[in-house]
């Protein structure tokens, strides 16, 4: 299976960025079909949307794309559950578009592809210690994580970001609606609610080791 991102679409998006659901949908490609939105959240400095692309891939059990904008960096996280090998590639060439990858562009079976894009220079990103349940990246003081299974997550997840920055913005997407608790270094940090149309939380906190659990 081939998973693609249009370079020209990504470059156009970054030249005139928007956090609307319609703008994010423009990053799916003309062959994405009737992609259903799985969640959408907008906050100052960071926003995301996730889409179900399975209708355009008849042989796949699941294909989902998560897109997020943090400052001048566009993050793309693609989840594929299907037999055989999967190739991730960029279609075309966007003027001034640079890409940084955290995963190989060839995988088999259930696969996660994590990429970031910016204009003018290669985006500065880093991996996040997020265990087996989350996938994503960090750019600057923003952490973007997606649940790496096709269903909305109700189970507890954990991740860690430990360094010298005074504050982080953390977006965790793919979460089931309801009440959640976020614990930091063993202490209750926040009790965010996830709304059905958002499917995510976005909080600001100091770095540390985090534990997120569903209460309902």
Order of alpha helices (4+ residues) and beta strands (2+ residues): beta-alpha-alpha-beta-beta-beta-beta-beta-beta-beta-beta-beta-beta-beta-beta-beta-beta-beta
